[in-house]
Amino acid sequence: MRIAVIGKKNHLFWDTHVKEALKELGHEVLHFQINVRPLSVNIVRNIAKPFGKKYISDRMHAATLKKLLKRFRPDLAFFTSAFFIPPVYYETVRELKIPVFAWDGDGGPCDDSNARYRPFIDILFESELRYVEENRLEFKQMEYLPFGVNPRLFKSLGLQRNSTIFFAGAATPKRVALLQKIDYPMKIRGWGWEGLRKPMFDIKNEKLGIQEIIHEYNTTWIALNIHQELNSHIDALNMRTFEVPACGAALLCDYRKELELHFDLDNEIIVYDEKNIAEKIDRLRDKRYVQKIAHKGLQRVLANHTYRHRMQTVLNLI
């Protein structure tokens, strides 16, 4: 098939993971990022933005997309970051009578303003199962599709590992409160951590790029996951849930209901809550236990949770 992947360039590399997975499955892909614009469009955008009219530049850029689509003649358009893409891009695809699939991972089906996307999307994929079951905005069809991992990037590099717990992310009240309960060596990278001071913690306020994150996952046996409390999701899993095990580290993850759908808890990943975090941390002192978790977690994500698996699920619906 010929498939157009339309997304946004950002630190998640979501649309890039999808593009690579589709190519691995043997499809021809046109990759278009709405925030990678030619100079002329950016000039118009900078002029129009202060007046609340940046949609003018979106229409200019959508016209470029239309030309590309006419030449490429895709069988399907697949949008990532579904509700962060201005509707004009969906309108452009619809004008060409191309089927549209879209994937959301940010709680979009709970926002009434996103009902405006309903006429354009044939199938909406959502990373939160409960939103799919509710389908509150009455999309034509909704399907559950959790995030996954790109094993070409997130993989075991054979580096020497230590037993320090690694965590990367921004400080939030929930995260700070949890880390205050941990009496175990930690390496923390992110921003906003000025208020956290513990002797066993190596803390730097810095943002890591994707290659730096992968390197950190490969130099520790344990990586911590604390889902953002400000995210509107209820049970959905972030990308880190799959990326840590893919790098050969043991995932220490806060409990989310959907974990039970994808992992054998405390056998393939370690799951904690606020009440038992101290007990779970204490078990990490057993290196053989940690290595066993890491090995089984790696096997699970490679067998079931790559973006290639996710895209095969998508294409099976055609």
C-alpha angles and dihedrals in degrees: 000000000000110000130184112212111200121186148119129282109238144128092285094064086207097151091044091055089051092048093051093047092052091049090051088054089056102258129134111241135201108197117203125176115196094210095051098085135168117254093256092057092047091052091053090045093053091049095046100040098077088055094051092249104112086128085083090068090044089058091049091051092044088056088058089051090051092056091049092049093050090055096041096043097202124204090213140015115214118193123197122196083031101194096037089067112089112244092243089076091054090047089054093053092045091053087062091050093239117155111250128215120177134189123210127191103164107072094267096149088067095058112088092207089067091068084089088075092058097092092054104048123078095183125013115201115204131191093211112075095201092058089053092052092049098039087185094178092050101236114185091251133356126192132186113245119163123200119269141186136270102224092193087069106022104055143123110277098189094245126153111268134209129201097243113123111243124209129174123187147083121298116255129170091256093049095046092049091051095047090051087065094055119096099182133094111279137181112208127188126177137073137294096036097124092113096055114088122168126150094229094051124094101203128180125172099225137117116238125214122230095265091049090051091050090050091052092049087053096051097053135058093214133046124182125222122197112173116225111263091206092062110102091225118114105198106351121128125235124227092260089068089071101027097060096056090044088062092054097255126126111252117226101194136180111243117269122170094235091061087079090062094058111027142039096242117234089006101064098016132011115243125199141174131196092270099052102031092108092052092048092048091051090057090057089074087075100085095192091055091051093048091049091053091047093051095048092044090053091051092050098051093046091049098046117003113057123117087249088063090048094050092048087056089052095048093047087069094061 
